[in-house]
């Protein structure tokens, strides 16, 4: 199988380009990414509707990947508790080689076809859970093996890859395959492929968190108030919703600890 992600870049003699030329050409390539992502939205919609049903019944979301793909999954998972106020463990990211691989590549960790499933078993994964495999090449044994075993155990699965006809494309129940084309630097899938993966992960977690009730109107009503900027944002949200001053909103927020609880308390007094 010829991998699109390994195809030669359409550019040559890149080292001889000026800074302006490099930026212009990289930006031109990046413009192709949202167009490619748009074409997989119908598949993503079907997957997300099924995933939401499972999560409403107590299922969890898992991302699994290696290298850049694994790090992107961990990034998205780690943002869910502060952004949406959900408990740690509802959205999870696993990377080949474990936590050490987040910063430093772990040699050959992605080549073990059985390790991905073993890592999932440590999380006490069940048939109610949802698994998204992330691999730009679509061939990473760690990811493909985990998806295959997950389907055998009746988990809902999706795969994000930029290579049609790859093992991940074939093994995942819902294959999300944005065709972004060759990378600006041949084989450097942290570029367009990584951007496509990030866009899809944004959509996956955001739609699921909305469906689970953590957004009202257009506001993150359950966000963690972990710094002064977020406290002030929360106060403005309460002030707008309840038609009170920001100072009064701060008092409610300090007393009740979240935007949602503060608004509920205020409306009960009316």
Secondary structure, 3 states (H helix, E strand, C coil): CCCHHHCCCCCCCHHHCCHHHHHHHHHHHHHHHHHHHHCCHHHHHHHHHHHHHHHHCCCCEEEEECHHHHHHHHHHHHHHHHHHCCCCCCEEEEECCCHHHHCCCCCCHHHCCCHHHHHHHHCCCCCCCEEEEECCCCCCHHHHHHHHHHHHCCCEEEEECCCCCCHHHHHCCEEECCCCCCCCCCCCCCCHHHHHHHHHHHHHHHHHHHHCCCCECCECCCCCCCCHHHHHHHHHHHHHHHCCCHHHHHHHHHHHCCHHHHHHHHHHHC
